[in-house]
Amino acid sequence: MTNRKGFKLLPAVVLGGTVMLAAVTNGGCSAAAGAAAGCSGLDVKSSAQLTVKGWVDAVTALDAAATKVEGQWLNVCNEINGNLGLDTSKTTAADACGVLNTYIAADLQKGITLTLTVSPPTCQADLSVQGNCEANCNASANCNVQASCMGGDVVVGCQGSCSAQCDVTQPSFMCNGTCKGECTASAAVSCSGECTGSCDAPMWTGTCDAGCTASFSGSCGGNCMGMCDGMNSTGSCMGKCVGMCDAKASGSCMAKCTGMFTGGTCSGMCTGKCNVAAGAMCSGTCNGTCSFMPGSAMCNGECHGMCTGMATPPTCTGTLNCMASAQCNANCQATAKASLNCSPPQVQFNVEGDGKLFTAFQMFLGDIGVAFNDTLALKDLIIGSNGIASQTASTFSAIGDIGAAGASCLAAQASVVAHASASINVSVKASATVSGSTS
């Protein structure tokens, strides 16, 4: 999607929806403690009340995660504000990112363009959390996970031998399979994602510290030989450079990058790190999720088959076709995903017309990517059409009688749900700010 000022996001990353302007206070922890006390009377022998308890666990975990991500945006916006010489005294993400929003909005009014592209995150649920959660719900609902899993796989957390695919998510895992995340290898590989290292292609889009010798268009951190904002140039250019750039060229180029290449797509072979959201073959170190057929090797991750050894209760990555367990499954998945165990973000950007803003974004691009990824991972879980904020007493009454204890528990969670919703909406608005989609 592209707006008239040059803002781009991949379609799957558009952070739509209404941004709540509710103030976020520091009362989340005390509210959560009080809400937990209001749920102490739930009957764990009742499917409906046990499902309510699963929802409460999801609300608690997602509220904590949303608060953490809001703090990430506070740090990101203050980092960029400090680099730009702006006010860094704000103590909330809404206020700190509001300062940056004012600056970027003024830039856009001048015709300066900001292009930021973020690939959707690949996040791994905590299987031990999800498995234990589903085991509790399913014991009451009498649901056979193996027979009732629809539209997904039945997986177990495994420490032993696995009869099928094994997925391992951890930093610096030696991988000989498919890596969703960042693959680091000494041999050149074809990289369909973000390349960091050397790029042997005669055409690339990204940043090369050695510059671009032919047909360049973008921001130049050295001397621009050609046109700078439509004017002849043989020196530094604070705007858009078209022609040649002898250092820190960020944009598109029709010549090989002979120096360090970062933050973009290499149309040829990449030597160094390749970050792929969809997954690519990797014979090296995977920082993300490595999927492989273990053969005689041990699996210390998620097993998509039979595990001989220590295993967690089976979980369904799709939907459980059991009455109470369908809701239980969704809530348990939300709780497990709140851990925000995501692969490294893929972020590409360019700023044309404001060298200071370009430098500030370049310095903190990693932090921007992480905050973006985590916001995207949480948004639908909290305020989506099937998120925790959309669930009411009628959701659980359809399973069975939630009783007075269930009704009391749901009422006690209202403040926690409101806090989580307001917190993630602050992050959604912050992500729009750094994308150049200002209000």
DOMI-50548 format. One record per atom (N, C-alpha, C): x, y, z. Coordinates in steps of 0.02 Angstrom, whole numbers, padded with zeros to 5 digits, always signed. Atoms other than C-alpha are relative to their C-alpha. Layout:
REM residues N
XYZ ...
END
This chain:
REM residues 439
+00042-00059+00000 +00000+00000+00000 +00044+00062+00000 -00040-00060+00005 +00069+00172-00044 -00045+00061+00006 +00040-00061-00003 +00002+00340+00009 +00034+00054-00043 -00026-00051+00046 +00032+00503-00084 +00066+00029+00023 -00063-00026-00025 +00182+00543+00025 +00056-00052-00006 -00053+00048+00011 +00276+00384-00017 +00005-00054+00053 -00001+00051-00053 +00233+00273+00131 -00020-00068-00028 +00016+00067+00025 +00237+00086+00090 +00001-00050+00056 -00001+00058-00043 +00193-00069+00186 -00022-00060-00041 +00026+00059+00032 +00172-00247+00128 -00073-00008+00019 +00072+00004-00013 -00016-00285+00116 -00016-00033+00066 +00017+00036-00061 -00012-00406+00262 +00018+00039+00063 -00026-00036-00058 +00064-00274+00375 -00039+00063+00015 +00038-00062-00012 -00062-00132+00362 -00034-00005+00068 +00028+00001-00067 -00112-00090+00540 -00064+00041+00001 +00063-00036+00004 -00291-00042+00510 -00036+00000+00065 +00041-00001-00060 -00429-00013+00635 -00001+00068+00032 +00007-00064-00034 -00483+00129+00745 +00049+00003+00058 -00048-00009-00053 -00349+00195+00860 -00034+00032+00060 +00031-00028-00060 -00417+00219+01035 +00044+00054+00029 -00039-00055-00029 -00363+00380+01117 -00003-00003+00076 +00004+00006-00072 -00390+00313+01292 +00069+00006+00031 -00064-00007-00035 -00255+00360+01415 +00019-00065+00032 -00024+00060-00032 -00148+00217+01476 +00036+00019+00063 -00030-00016-00064 -00105+00225+01658 +00044-00056+00023 -00042+00053-00028 +00011+00123+01767 -00041-00045+00045 +00042+00040-00044 -00138+00037+01848 -00010-00070-00024 +00012+00067+00027 -00126-00121+01742 +00015-00055+00048 -00020+00054-00046 -00035-00225+01872 -00049-00007+00057 +00046+00004-00056 -00150-00180+02016 -00068-00024-00025 +00064+00021+00028 -00302-00204+01903 +00001-00075-00012 -00006+00072+00013 -00240-00376+01852 -00003-00040+00064 +00002+00035-00064 -00213-00426+02033 -00071-00003+00028 +00068+00000-00024 -00388-00373+02080 -00045-00045-00041 +00041+00041+00044 -00462-00461+01929 +00011-00074+00015 -00016+00070-00016 -00372-00623+01974 -00038-00022+00063 +00037+00016-00061 -00451-00617+02147 -00074-00010-00014 +00071+00006+00018 -00622-00598+02066 -00017-00064-00035 +00010+00063+00035 -00599-00765+01978 +00016-00061+00044 -00021+00055-00045 -00552-00869+02131 -00055-00052+00012 +00055+00046-00014 -00725-00949+02141 -00019-00045-00058 +00018+00041+00059 -00723-01035+01970 +00004-00075+00017 +00003+00072-00010 -00770-01219+01969 +00037-00035-00057 -00041+00030+00052 -00636-01316+01873 -00032-00064-00027 +00035+00059+00026 -00759-01461+01850 -00052+00019-00053 +00048-00025+00049 -00870-01353+01740 +00037+00020-00064 -00032-00017+00064 -00822-01344+01555 -00004+00074-00014 +00009-00071+00015 -00893-01170+01537 +00043+00044+00044 -00040-00040-00045 -00808-01101+01692 +00075-00012-00010 -00071+00014+00014 -00644-01188+01650 +00023+00037-00063 -00016-00038+00060 -00651-01106+01478 +00007+00074+00016 -00008-00069-00023 -00677-00939+01563 +00069+00010+00031 -00066-00004-00031 -00520-00974+01664 +00055+00003-00053 -00049-00003+00055 -00424-01007+01502 +00002+00068-00031 +00003-00068+00027 -00483-00840+01436 +00034+00050+00046 -00031-00044-00049 -00428-00754+01596 +00076-00004-00005 -00072+00009+00007 -00254-00828+01577 +00025+00036-00063 -00020-00034+00061 -00248-00762+01398 -00001+00075+00009 +00005-00073-00013 -00306-00589+01452 +00061+00024+00040 -00056-00020-00042 -00172-00582+01586 +00066+00001-00038 -00062+00005+00038 -00032-00639+01470 +00005+00053-00054 -00001-00048+00054 -00082-00525+01327 +00004+00072+00026 -00006-00066-00030 -00102-00374+01441 +00073+00015+00017 -00071-00009-00017 +00076-00399+01504 +00042+00011-00063 -00037-00007+00063 +00139-00419+01325 -00012+00068-00032 +00017-00065+00029 +00047-00263+01265 +00035+00056+00037 -00035-00050-00040 +00121-00162+01407 +00074+00002-00018 -00071+00005+00020 +00295-00224+01360 +00012+00033-00067 -00009-00028+00067 +00273-00176+01177 -00009+00076+00001 +00008-00073-00007 +00208-00004+01225 +00064+00032+00027 -00064-00025-00025 +00369+00018+01323 +00054+00000-00054 -00047+00000+00055 +00468-00031+01168 -00008+00062-00044 +00012-00060+00041 +00385+00109+01070 +00021+00063+00036 -00025-00058-00037 +00423+00232+01209 +00075+00008-00011 -00072-00003+00009 +00607+00187+01193 +00018+00019-00072 -00015-00014+00070 +00606+00189+01002 -00011+00073-00017 +00014-00070+00017 +00524+00359+00987 +00047+00048+00036 -00048-00043-00035 +00636+00436+01120 +00070-00005-00029 -00066+00008+00033 +00790+00362+01034 +00003+00044-00062 +00000-00040+00061 +00742+00442+00869 -00006+00074+00016 +00007-00070-00020 +00688+00604+00954 +00067+00028+00022 -00065-00024-00024 +00857+00617+01040 +00048+00011-00058 -00045-00007+00057 +00950+00591+00876 -00018+00060-00042 +00022-00058+00039 +00845+00728+00795 +00004+00065+00039 -00004-00060-00041 +00873+00849+00939 -00068+00022+00026 +00068-00016-00024 +00689+00841+00993 -00006-00016+00074 +00015+00011-00071 +00611+00827+01165 +00001-00075+00016 -00004+00071-00022 +00656+00662+01252 -00024-00009+00072 +00021+00003-00070 +00574+00700+01420 -00067-00036+00010 +00066+00032-00007 +00408+00614+01382 +00008-00070+00029 -00005+00064-00036 +00374+00461+01489 -00053-00051-00022 +00047+00048+00027 +00233+00378+01390 +00012-00006-00075 -00009+00011+00071 +00238+00303+01216 -00043+00049-00040 +00045-00045+00036 +00088+00409+01164 +00031+00070-00007 -00029-00068+00001 +00178+00571+01210 +00066+00002-00039 -00065+00001+00034 +00352+00522+01149 -00009-00007-00075 +00012+00009+00071 +00286+00462+00982 -00040+00057-00029 +00035-00061+00023 +00175+00616+00973 +00050+00054-00020 -00053-00048+00018 +00334+00723+00971 +00028-00018-00068 -00027+00022+00065 +00403+00619+00827 -00052+00009-00055 +00054-00008+00049 +00234+00623+00739 -00004+00071-00026 +00001-00071+00020 +00237+00813+00737 +00056+00015-00049 -00059-00012+00044 +00411+00814+00659 -00011-00031-00069 +00008+00035+00064 +00370+00684+00525 -00057+00031-00040 +00056-00031+00035 +00203+00766+00483 +00023+00064-00035 -00025-00062+00030 +00294+00931+00451 +00044-00016-00061 -00041+00023+00057 +00419+00838+00339 -00043-00018-00060 +00042+00022+00054 +00281+00760+00237 -00035+00058-00034 +00031-00059+00029 +00198+00928+00212 +00048+00037-00047 -00051-00031+00044 +00362+00988+00133 +00013-00042-00062 -00012+00042+00058 +00357+00845+00008 +00053-00053+00010 -00049+00052-00015 +00487+00736+00094 -00035-00067+00004 +00031+00066+00001 +00452+00550+00071 +00035-00047+00049 -00024+00052-00046 +00470+00410+00198 -00030-00066-00023 +00024+00065+00022 +00458+00231+00136 +00025-00052+00049 -00018+00052-00048 +00456+00092+00266 -00038-00064-00017 +00030+00064+00017 +00424-00090+00222 +00018-00051+00053 -00011+00050-00053 +00403-00221+00359 -00034-00065-00021 +00030+00064+00016 +00376-00405+00321 -00037-00027+00060 +00037+00028-00057 +00248-00498+00428 +00045-00043+00043 -00043+00040-00045 +00328-00578+00582 -00017-00074-00002 +00010+00072-00010 +00351-00765+00603 +00012-00013+00074 -00004+00008-00072 +00313-00800+00785 -00018-00072+00020 +00010+00068-00023 +00319-00966+00878 -00036+00001+00068 +00035+00006-00064 +00195-01009+01016 +00041-00042+00048 -00032+00041-00052 +00261-01079+01180 -00041-00064+00009 +00040+00062+00000 +00205-01260+01160 -00012-00027+00069 +00011+00026-00067 +00228-01305+01342 -00058+00036+00034 +00055-00039-00027 +00110-01164+01393 -00065-00021-00034 +00061+00017+00036 -00016-01207+01257 -00022-00072+00016 +00017+00070-00013 -00007-01395+01289 -00031-00010+00068 +00027+00007-00067 -00035-01382+01476 -00068+00033+00006 +00064-00036-00001 -00175-01256+01450 -00055-00043-00033 +00050+00040+00035 -00265-01366+01323 -00015-00065+00036 +00011+00062-00037 -00240-01522+01429 -00052+00010+00055 +00048-00014-00054 -00336-01440+01571 -00071+00008-00028 +00066-00010+00030 -00479-01384+01458 -00028-00065-00027 +00024+00059+00034 -00490-01546+01362 -00018-00056+00048 +00017+00051-00050 -00494-01653+01519 -00073+00007+00020 +00069-00012-00018 -00659-01571+01561 -00046-00010-00060 +00042+00003+00060 -00723-01567+01381 +00001-00069-00032 -00006+00067+00029 -00673-01748+01345 +00012+00003-00075 -00015-00011+00071 -00596-01695+01179 +00063-00039-00020 -00057+00036+00028 -00480-01807+01078 +00035+00045-00049 -00035-00048+00042 -00351-01688+01006 +00020-00031-00067 -00022+00032+00061 -00283-01812+00879 -00057-00006-00051 +00056+00012+00045 -00456-01849+00807 -00038+00063-00019 +00044-00057+00007 -00530-01675+00820 +00034+00064-00024 -00037-00059+00023 -00395-01558+00753 -00015+00013-00073 +00020-00017+00067 -00459-01469+00598 +00041+00060-00025 -00035-00057+00031 -00361-01358+00479 +00067+00016+00030 -00066-00012-00029 -00194-01380+00566 +00034-00066+00016 -00037+00060-00019 -00066-01502+00635 -00007-00013+00075 -00007+00018-00070 -00059-01596+00798 +00074-00005+00015 -00072-00002-00015 +00110-01558+00875 +00010-00009+00075 -00018+00007-00071 +00198-01596+01039 +00069+00031+00009 -00067-00020-00018 +00346-01518+01125 +00040-00063+00015 -00035+00065-00002 +00477-01655+01109 +00073+00008+00020 -00071+00008-00015 +00642-01699+01188 +00016-00074-00009 -00013+00070+00016 +00682-01862+01102 -00001-00009-00075 +00002+00013+00071 +00662-01944+00932 -00070+00016-00026 +00064-00021+00030 +00525-01879+00815 -00009-00036-00066 +00013+00039+00060 +00442-01979+00676 -00014+00044-00061 +00016-00044+00056 +00407-01826+00568 +00040+00065+00006 -00037-00063+00000 +00458-01643+00547 +00010+00026+00071 -00017-00031-00064 +00544-01560+00694 +00014+00074-00011 -00011-00073+00004 +00539-01370+00719 +00035+00023+00064 -00038-00024-00057 +00669-01291+00831 +00006+00076-00006 -00005-00074+00000 +00659-01106+00877 +00047+00021+00056 -00048-00026-00049 +00810-01032+00964 +00055+00037-00038 -00055-00035+00033 +00955-00915+00927 +00058-00048-00014 -00063+00035+00015 +01111-00986+00843 -00007-00076-00001 +00009+00072+00006 +01044-01159+00801 +00028-00023-00067 -00028+00027+00062 +01145-01258+00674 -00054-00037-00038 +00058+00024+00037 +01018-01295+00540 +00020-00030-00066 -00006+00029+00066 +01014-01410+00392 -00071-00016-00024 +00071+00007+00018 +00837-01380+00334 -00026+00067-00023 +00031-00063+00019 +00718-01234+00310 +00001+00048+00060 -00005-00050-00054 +00749-01076+00413 -00049+00056-00012 +00043-00059+00000 +00611-00951+00449 +00032+00050+00049 -00037-00047-00042 +00714-00806+00513 +00065+00017-00035 -00064-00022+00026 +00897-00764+00490 +00048-00058-00006 -00048+00054+00013 +01013-00892+00410 +00068+00031-00013 -00068-00024+00010 +01199-00859+00425 +00043-00057-00026 -00039+00053+00031 +01308-00961+00309 +00061+00031-00034 -00062-00025+00032 +01485-00945+00239 -00005-00005-00076 +00008+00007+00072 +01429-01001+00066 -00055+00046-00025 +00050-00044+00029 +01330-00888-00050 -00064-00038-00012 +00066+00031+00010 +01144-00925-00056 -00046+00048-00036 +00051-00042+00031 +00999-00863-00157 -00049+00022+00054 +00038-00026-00057 +00905-00750-00036 -00061+00039-00025 +00061-00034+00021 +00724-00702-00067 -00022+00052+00051 +00018-00048-00052 +00721-00595+00090 +00053+00054+00007 -00048-00054-00014 +00835-00468+00172 +00071-00028+00006 -00070+00022+00001 +01022-00490+00138 +00043+00048+00039 -00050-00040-00035 +01159-00429+00254 +00068-00033-00011 -00066+00028+00016 +01338-00456+00193 +00022+00026-00066 -00019-00021+00067 +01391-00454+00012 -00053-00024-00049 +00050+00015+00051 +01277-00453-00140 +00034+00004-00068 -00036+00000+00064 +01347-00505-00309 -00044+00020-00059 +00046-00016+00054 +01197-00443-00408 +00017+00066-00033 -00009-00064+00034 +01210-00306-00539 -00060+00046+00011 +00058-00042-00015 +01046-00239-00469 -00023-00016+00071 +00023+00013-00068 +00988-00217-00289 -00041+00059+00025 +00038-00052-00036 +00872-00120-00174 +00016-00007+00073 -00020+00003-00070 +00940-00080-00002 +00053+00053+00014 -00053-00047-00018 +01094+00003+00073 +00068-00032-00010 -00069+00024+00010 +01275-00018+00017 +00048+00053+00024 -00044-00051-00028 +01411+00067+00117 +00052+00025-00050 -00048-00021+00051 +01525+00073-00036 -00031+00044-00054 +00034-00042+00049 +01395+00169-00136 -00023-00038-00060 +00026+00028+00062 +01322+00140-00307 +00030+00038-00059 -00037-00032+00055 +01416+00174-00469 -00042+00013-00062 +00040-00011+00060 +01272+00174-00593 -00075-00003+00015 +00074+00000-00002 +01086+00216-00608 -00026-00007+00071 +00022+00001-00070 +01059+00254-00424 -00057+00049+00010 +00054-00046-00020 +00902+00331-00348 -00014-00013+00074 +00013+00007-00071 +00883+00363-00162 +00037+00051+00042 -00037-00044-00045 +00974+00439-00013 +00074-00017-00001 -00072+00009+00004 +01161+00464-00019 +00035+00030+00060 -00037-00025-00057 +01273+00476+00133 +00069+00026-00017 -00064-00027+00023 +01424+00529+00029 -00012+00055-00050 +00008-00049+00053 +01441+00630-00130 -00046-00026-00055 +00048+00018+00053 +01303+00629-00260 +00023+00032-00065 -00019-00025+00066 +01357+00644-00440 -00058-00012-00048 +00059+00005+00043 +01206+00680-00548 -00049+00054+00018 +00052-00047-00018 +01048+00762-00485 -00018-00008+00073 +00022+00000-00070 +01000+00810-00307 -00064+00042+00003 +00066-00034+00001 +00815+00852-00292 -00011+00039-00064 +00011-00032+00065 +00815+00893-00477 +00052+00050-00021 -00053-00048+00016 +00970+01004-00471 +00065-00036-00011 -00066+00030+00013 +01144+00964-00539 +00039-00004+00065 -00036+00010-00063 +01254+00893-00402 +00066-00035-00012 -00066+00033+00000 +01437+00847-00377 +00025-00008+00072 -00021+00004-00071 +01440+00848-00185 -00053-00034+00042 +00048+00030-00045 +01335+00805-00034 -00071+00019-00019 +00070-00011+00018 +01149+00789-00055 -00044-00020+00059 +00044+00014-00057 +01022+00801+00086 -00069-00024-00024 +00064+00021+00028 +00877+00757-00030 +00006-00064-00040 -00001+00059+00042 +00848+00630-00167 +00056+00005-00051 -00056+00002+00047 +01003+00582-00265 -00017-00047-00058 +00010+00041+00059 +00986+00517-00443 +00064+00004-00042 -00062+00002+00038 +01144+00462-00533 +00049-00049+00031 -00050+00041-00033 +01295+00400-00434 +00008+00024+00072 -00011-00017-00071 +01331+00395-00246 +00062-00039+00022 -00063+00033-00015 +01505+00358-00178 +00002-00031+00071 -00001+00029-00067 +01456+00306+00001 -00071-00003+00029 +00063+00008-00036 +01308+00242+00104 -00060+00014-00044 +00056-00009+00047 +01189+00229-00042 -00059-00043+00023 +00060+00036-00021 +01013+00181+00013 -00055+00014-00050 +00051-00007+00051 +00888+00150-00125 +00008-00056-00051 -00006+00050+00053 +00893+00059-00292 +00061+00015-00042 -00063-00008+00036 +01050+00029-00394 +00004-00052-00056 -00010+00046+00056 +01096-00050-00561 +00074-00020-00005 -00070+00021+00000 +01273-00098-00509 +00013-00043+00062 -00017+00045-00054 +01355-00227-00396 +00020+00039+00062 -00022-00029-00063 +01377-00185-00212 +00065-00033+00020 -00067+00027-00016 +01563-00204-00175 +00017+00007+00074 -00011-00007-00072 +01547-00161+00010 -00052-00037+00040 +00050+00031-00042 +01432-00209+00153 -00069+00018-00024 +00068-00010+00024 +01253-00232+00096 -00048-00015+00057 +00048+00011-00055 +01108-00215+00220 -00069+00024-00021 +00068-00028+00002 +00922-00187+00236 -00034+00000-00066 +00034+00000+00063 +00863-00239+00066 +00000-00067-00034 +00006+00062+00038 +00839-00369-00070 +00056-00003-00052 -00054+00013+00048 +00985-00441-00168 -00028-00046-00053 +00028+00041+00054 +00931-00507-00338 +00046-00056-00021 -00047+00054+00016 +01084-00619-00348 +00014-00045+00059 -00020+00043-00055 +01181-00721-00221 +00023+00042+00060 -00016-00035-00062 +01201-00666-00040 +00048-00042+00042 -00046+00033-00045 +01350-00710+00069 -00001+00037+00066 +00006-00031-00066 +01324-00676+00254 -00063-00023+00033 +00063+00016-00033 +01150-00669+00328 -00059+00011-00048 +00061-00006+00040 +00985-00700+00239 -00059-00008+00047 +00058+00000-00045 +00825-00658+00334 -00062-00010-00042 +00057+00017+00041 +00673-00743+00259 -00060-00017+00044 +00059+00012-00041 +00498-00736+00335 -00034-00065-00019 +00036+00059+00022 +00426-00877+00229 +00041-00063+00008 -00043+00058-00008 +00575-00992+00254 +00040-00014-00063 -00044+00017+00056 +00722-01042+00143 +00048-00053+00024 -00048+00052-00018 +00845-01186+00138 +00062+00032+00030 -00056-00029-00036 +00987-01155+00258 +00047-00056+00022 -00053+00044-00026 +01150-01248+00290 +00048+00044+00039 -00040-00045-00041 +01217-01140+00429 -00036+00011+00066 +00031-00017-00064 +01159-01052+00586 -00067+00035-00012 +00067-00029+00007 +00973-01014+00599 -00019+00036+00064 +00026-00038-00056 +00913-00875+00714 -00074+00011-00014 +00071+00001+00016 +00728-00912+00708 -00026-00071+00009 +00027+00068-00003 +00637-01075+00671 +00031-00043-00056 -00029+00047+00047 +00731-01218+00588 -00045-00062-00003 +00042+00059+00010 +00620-01356+00515 +00039-00052-00039 -00039+00053+00033 +00701-01522+00470 -00029-00068+00017 +00018+00069-00014 +00672-01708+00461 +00057-00030+00041 -00056+00017-00044 +00773-01771+00610 +00037-00063-00017 -00035+00063+00014 +00812-01946+00547 +00025-00031+00064 -00028+00029-00061 +00930-02016+00678 +00015+00052+00052 -00015-00054-00047 +00953-01846+00759 -00057+00009+00050 +00051-00013-00051 +00860-01793+00916 -00037+00064-00017 +00041-00060+00009 +00720-01666+00913 -00010+00032+00068 +00012-00038-00061 +00720-01534+01049 -00041+00062-00019 +00044-00054+00022 +00575-01431+00986 -00070-00026-00010 +00068+00021+00015 +00404-01457+00907 +00001-00060-00048 +00003+00060+00041 +00370-01631+00837 -00069-00005-00033 +00063+00006+00037 +00237-01649+00701 -00020-00073-00011 +00015+00071+00005 +00224-01836+00729 +00002-00031+00069 -00006+00035-00063 +00258-01963+00865 +00068+00014+00031 -00062-00014-00036 +00388-01918+00996 +00015-00056+00048 -00023+00052-00047 +00486-02054+01086 +00048+00034+00049 -00039-00036-00050 +00549-01969+01243 -00046+00045+00040 +00042-00047-00037 +00488-01824+01349 -00041+00042-00048 +00044-00038+00044 +00338-01740+01270 -00053+00036+00040 +00055-00038-00031 +00210-01607+01315 -00066-00028-00026 +00065+00021+00027 +00023-01638+01293 -00008+00024-00072 +00009-00020+00071 -00029-01631+01108 -00040+00064-00006 +00036-00062+00014 -00086-01464+01039 -00020+00001-00073 +00026-00007+00068 -00183-01417+00884 +00015+00070-00026 -00016-00066+00028 -00117-01277+00774 -00058+00029-00039 +00060-00025+00034 -00287-01263+00689 -00056+00012+00049 +00059-00006-00044 -00460-01275+00770 -00021-00068+00024 +00025+00063-00028 -00520-01411+00886 -00075-00004-00011 +00071+00008+00015 -00688-01479+00830 -00037-00032+00058 +00036+00022-00060 -00754-01503+01007 -00033+00062+00029 +00041-00058-00019 -00885-01390+01085 +00039+00048+00045 -00035-00046-00046 -00792-01318+01235 +00071+00011-00022 -00071-00005+00015 -00619-01353+01166 +00016+00048-00056 -00014-00049+00053 -00637-01240+01013 +00018+00067+00031 -00015-00063-00034 -00643-01088+01127 +00062-00006+00042 -00059+00014-00041 -00515-01165+01243 +00063+00003-00043 -00057+00003+00046 -00398-01197+01096 +00022+00071-00020 -00015-00069+00021 -00409-01015+01037 +00033+00039+00056 -00028-00037-00056 -00375-00945+01210 +00069-00026+00019 -00065+00029-00016 -00231-01065+01242 +00053+00021-00051 -00047-00023+00051 -00151-01017+01076 +00019+00073+00013 -00014-00071-00014 -00167-00832+01123 +00049+00006+00058 -00045-00002-00058 -00084-00864+01291 +00071-00019-00021 -00066+00025+00020 +00058-00961+01209 +00035+00050-00046 -00030-00048+00046 +00086-00827+01075 +00021+00064+00034 -00017-00061-00036 +00098-00690+01206 +00074+00003+00019 -00072+00001-00016 +00279-00745+01234 +00040+00040-00051 -00031-00040+00053 +00320-00650+01071 +00069-00028-00020 -00061+00032+00023 +00452-00775+01018 +00001+00003-00077 +00004-00014+00072 +00473-00702+00843 +00068+00001-00033 -00062-00002+00038 +00605-00716+00708 +00021+00073-00009 -00024-00069+00009 +00715-00563+00674 -00041+00036-00053 +00042-00037+00047 +00616-00426+00584 +00036+00015-00065 -00026-00024+00064 +00639-00382+00402 -00027+00070-00012 +00021-00070+00008 +00635-00194+00380 +00041+00032-00055 -00033-00039+00051 +00676-00092+00226 -00030+00070+00001 +00026-00069-00003 +00664+00097+00223 +00041+00046-00044 -00036-00052+00034 +00713+00252+00131 -00032+00067+00017 +00024-00068-00012 +00697+00438+00170 +00032+00044-00053 -00026-00045+00052 +00715+00564+00030 -00018+00072+00018 +00011-00071-00014 +00738+00747+00074 +00017+00021+00071 -00018-00016-00069 +00788+00736+00259 +00055-00047+00023 -00057+00041-00018 +00962+00671+00294 +00002-00018+00074 -00001+00014-00072 +00944+00685+00483 -00049-00056+00018 +00049+00052-00013 +00787+00578+00484 +00025-00067-00027 -00027+00061+00029 +00870+00451+00370 +00052-00031+00048 -00052+00024-00046 +01019+00437+00490 -00030-00028+00064 +00032+00022-00063 +00907+00422+00644 -00034-00067-00010 +00033+00064+00014 +00804+00283+00565 +00052-00056-00010 -00051+00051+00013 +00961+00192+00507 +00031-00025+00065 -00031+00019-00064 +01033+00193+00684 -00045-00046+00041 +00046+00037-00044 +00877+00120+00765 -00048-00045-00038 +00044+00040+00042 +00805+00015+00624 -00016-00067+00033 +00013+00064-00034 +00824-00146+00725 -00053+00006+00053 +00049-00012-00052 +00726-00075+00871 -00069+00013-00030 +00063-00014+00034 +00592-00010+00752 -00032-00065-00024 +00025+00063+00027 +00576-00182+00672 -00029-00045+00054 +00024+00043-00055 +00557-00274+00838 -00067+00026+00026 +00063-00029-00025 +00423-00153+00900 -00056-00009-00050 +00050+00012+00052 +00332-00166+00733 -00024-00072+00001 +00017+00071+00000 +00338-00356+00735 -00045-00019+00059 +00038+00017-00060 +00275-00369+00913 -00069+00030+00000 +00066-00031+00006 +00134-00247+00880 -00045-00040-00046 +00039+00040+00048 +00078-00348+00730 -00020-00067+00030 +00014+00066-00029 +00089-00511+00828 -00056+00004+00051 +00049-00006-00054 -00024-00444+00967 -00066+00031-00022 +00058-00041+00017 -00147-00332+00876 -00064-00042-00007 +00061+00039+00012 -00270-00463+00814 -00018-00044+00060 +00015+00040-00059 -00253-00568+00972 -00039+00039+00052 +00033-00041-00051 -00315-00422+01076 -00062+00035-00028 +00055-00042+00023 -00425-00309+00970 -00026-00022-00068 +00027+00026+00062 -00458-00416+00816 -00072-00023+00008 +00070+00020-00002 -00631-00479+00771 -00013-00059+00046 +00006+00057-00047 -00599-00637+00874 +00048+00006+00058 -00048-00011-00053 -00479-00560+00998 -00032-00003+00069 +00025+00006-00069 -00495-00564+01188 -00050+00054+00016 +00045-00056-00016 -00582-00395+01190 -00070-00011-00029 +00065+00011+00031 -00724-00463+01082 -00042-00052+00036 +00035+00055-00033 -00771-00605+01200 -00040+00025+00060 +00046-00022-00052 -00920-00580+01315 -00030-00061+00036 +00031+00054-00038 -01026-00682+01435 -00036-00049-00046 +00036+00043+00046 -01128-00749+01289 +00047-00049-00036 -00049+00045+00031 -00969-00823+01213 +00007-00064+00040 -00011+00059-00043 -00949-00940+01362 -00067-00033+00019 +00065+00029-00016 -01135-00963+01400 -00022-00049-00053 +00017+00046+00054 -01149-01050+01231 +00029-00069+00014 -00031+00064-00017 -01038-01187+01304 -00038-00033+00057 +00035+00026-00058 -01135-01205+01466 -00012+00055+00050 +00016-00049-00052 -01190-01118+01624 +00063+00024+00034 -00060-00026-00032 -01050-01004+01683 -00013+00019+00073 +00018-00013-00069 -01144-00970+01846 +00020+00069+00024 -00016-00065-00030 -01122-00823+01962 +00075+00012+00003 -00073-00007-00004 -00937-00859+01982 +00030+00020-00067 -00024-00018+00066 -00908-00851+01795 -00017+00071-00018 +00020-00069+00015 -01007-00690+01777 +00041+00050+00039 -00040-00043-00043 -00913-00613+01923 +00071+00006-00027 -00068+00001+00027 -00747-00665+01847 +00006+00044-00062 -00001-00040+00061 -00788-00589+01677 -00004+00074+00015 +00007-00071-00018 -00841-00426+01758 +00065+00026+00030 -00062-00022-00032 -00680-00421+01859 +00056+00012-00050 -00053-00008+00051 -00577-00432+01698 -00009+00062-00043 +00014-00056+00044 -00655-00278+01619 +00057+00051-00001 -00052-00051-00002 -00518-00160+01678 +00064-00025-00033 -00060+00028+00031 -00380-00279+01618 -00007+00000-00076 +00013+00000+00073 -00459-00298+01446 +00006+00072-00027 -00003-00070+00022 -00478-00108+01434 +00073+00024-00003 -00070-00020-00002 -00295-00084+01483 +00039-00029-00058 -00035+00033+00055 -00232-00211+01357 -00019+00030-00067 +00024-00030+00063 -00340-00136+01218 +00029+00069-00010 -00028-00067+00006 -00284+00041+01254 +00075-00002-00013 -00073+00006+00007 -00102-00013+01267 +00020-00019-00071 -00019+00021+00068 -00097-00104+01100 -00020+00053-00052 +00019-00053+00046 -00189+00040+01016 +00051+00057-00001 -00054-00049-00002 -00053+00159+01074 +00057-00023-00045 -00054+00027+00042 +00073+00043+00989 -00019+00002-00074 +00023-00004+00070 -00032+00037+00830 +00009+00072-00026 -00007-00070+00021 -00033+00227+00824 +00074+00018-00007 -00072-00013+00004 +00155+00232+00858 +00029-00029-00064 -00025+00032+00062 +00187+00111+00714 -00019+00041-00061 +00021-00043+00055 +00088+00226+00600 +00044+00061-00004 -00043-00059-00002 +00196+00372+00655 +00067-00014-00035 -00066+00013+00030 +00363+00290+00610 -00005-00022-00072 +00011+00019+00070 +00287+00231+00446 -00012+00061-00045 +00016-00060+00038 +00249+00409+00394 -00074+00008-00012 +00073-00004+00008 +00062+00377+00403 -00027+00040+00059 +00017-00042-00057 +00033+00524+00521 -00072+00023-00004 +00069-00025-00003 -00133+00592+00579 +00000+00075+00006 
END
